[in-house]
Amino acid sequence: MSSTRRSWADVGPRLASAAVLIALTATALYVGSYLFAAVVGAVYGGAYREWETMVSRAPLTPLGWVLIGLVGVSGLFHLAFGLLGSLAVIVLACVLAGFMDREHLAWRVAGVVLFGLLIISLLAMRGVTPDGIWAGVYLGTVVWMTDSAAFFTGRQIGGEKLAPDISPSKTWSGALGGLALGTGAGLLVWIWVTDSPIWIGIVLSATISILGQAGDLSESAIKRFFRIKDSGDIIPGHGGLMDRLDSLTFGVFLVVVVGTLHAGFGAVAAGLLHW
């Protein structure tokens, strides 16, 4: 009985942190514009801080802080100067990374490019229309419901491990529970916000759910490579920002690809939702 209590001891901080994160995300998503760009930039700038620390395995250097700052402001440059503005900031960060130790150059550049593209992708999804709000609600619902269901189902049912060499705590029961709830919740939002065919909502929701779990496993593999358990401890019950955002990565890219192919880069949200 005591082990059961211990295994659920982090649920309270986890739920409290989730509530704060959802409120912050919803506010920024609704307001959009520079507030959304600032929040997204700050979050992924913080994520790159964890990446830099993980890769270098050393205290942050002044140039490391510059890279963090450049990642953080790339979203604001996107709004002020367009796509080329944000890309210029990312390229500058990559160039400056070349003046740091060469041993970690590839990982450093990979992190700058990854988080920079995620910022650009999220801003492209949000855009300036109400469709961007609903696209964000839809994506967030699928990803967070998948995460939550996988967490609770895996702990309650347990069973065979999903990828024991990468993440020993993840189980097939958790993965399937996450897929089921993530797809179902996403479909409900899809039906609520758009009159597009239901089958498209099912396919997109299931794909985003699977990609969310793939993103989680990918980050776990990278952390295992660098021999760390959590990317940080800034979020009680969740770990670091990277630990919280990993499930969003591939889903964001899918949304941008689908929306762009359907309606163009300037109408990502409309291209995602309206068929």
Steps between C-alpha positions, in 0.01 A plus 500: 500500500780743583670437165174584327479827686859581408440423135225762488670756724594726208146526362409807706796714385454365149135608482572839656780567252280388212225740604743794501649399165158461339386840628816670370480323166131574453547869577795540264323300228185712527683834498745393230731756339804608702379343825482157341837554331656612829361205697597244236846656469553505877389138535720367223786727602472331839491162330819584312659596832434144618632365169820707528560380856429139403731506198793686657468339845647820640382835639364742242752728334429861391475387138265223608272764652514692171376192314216462750406864450507472121272197505268686735468813283475320165120496530483875551716548192258276311213734578701817439686400184331184374638152445835630374544698822466196724715287269772765511505485880523120494783508244685758714468271802640208299795713387575609857483136612800443274708720732434267791666165559491286186436176689133590552447712188268257319274452803498873569400589145239223499340647813499857365346386170245271667367755748518781247290303250254408774452869583448585132257209460290598801479861382402383152227282650366782718507759221266797545155342461268317742581178314843519663343491845296192418791326331700554818216371717467193280873422499537563873201281582633202306851531640410565864224240512738246350762585762253489787336174396835333439620610843195385696428186297860388515514544876163339565530201265873463443600197298751447221752776447475705182870581454692380807841595362387860444237573766448220754187658651293502179266209429290377210188550712593863551573549130168348394310692768663820384417427138136426584433807714714733289320397182156512663554841662647639180203377302258672739682830453512441123123451486449805720714748305461387138251337265776316313466121449523298820736245345759774447470594868551138603806455278659828607426447870637145502810607307570794733449271800750246365747773407465646849608173654780470244622844603498396863704189422741700283576739784540205737754348260697826488496534879615140534785574256610788725427294813249731665156419640322837463594795284437730798281556803327829421151343483393314817384148421616518138872576503639745249348690210634247253331225698168682467535608136643186342157358414410817313797498262402267218132596527580868439703412194219278367245780546718743305571251221134401460375860525761628256440228243125561517479880515851648497745611770302818560182307589625200698209490748235531229673232296501268800139548605296567186469232232 
